[in-house]
Amino acid sequence: MTAAGTPMLLGVAAEAALAVPGVAGLQPRLAHCLAAVAVPARTDTAPHRMPPEAGIRADRAPDGSGWRIEVRCVLAEGHRTLDTARNVHDRVRTAVSSHLATHGVAEPVTIAVTVTRIAARPTTA
């Protein structure tokens, strides 16, 4: 797959989304969660961590006219949800468009941001 292919776009989009203040993490899609539990029992005791790219979906538009990127965010409590989601949208679009342009691909990019939950701040005793 080329440098402008799906795996690279997932990483670029995840990095851009996680850099936004107020983003606590990315929520893996159900398919990733089901695949993780379907893996045979692990022999090591280290907890299994999902890569941040699991919270991103990148598909070519059905007519081949560009990319559709879905970002599933977990936001940190105390940040304005709408402002944070807009920042994620803008940063991911800029990062992905820039990445594509660097590799000589000038295609439209559509970004959808879904806020899956608000993570509570840890309490200190």
C-alpha positions, 0 to 999 in steps of 0.5 A: 500500500502507498504512503497515502493508503489507509494505514498511514491515514489512520496514524496521521488522523489519530495523532492529530486528534490526540493532539487536541486539548480536551481529547482524553483518547480515541474509542475503538470501534465495535469491530476492533473490540470484538476482534480483541476478545476473539483472540485466544487467551494470552499467556502474558499478564500485560494488559492488552492495549488497543492502538489509537488508530482503532478509534479511526475509520478511513474509507474511500468515498463510494464514487472514488472522489476522496476520503471519508474519515470517522474519528471516535473521541473520548473527551476529558471532563471540563472542556466544551464538547462542541469546541473540542469536536470542532477542533478535532475536525479541523486538525484531522482534516488539515493533517490528512489533507497535508499528508495526502498533498505531501504524497502528490494526492489532491483529493477531498477529505470528509471528516466526521467526529463522534464524541462517544463519552466524557471521561471524568477527572480522576478524584484525589483523596 
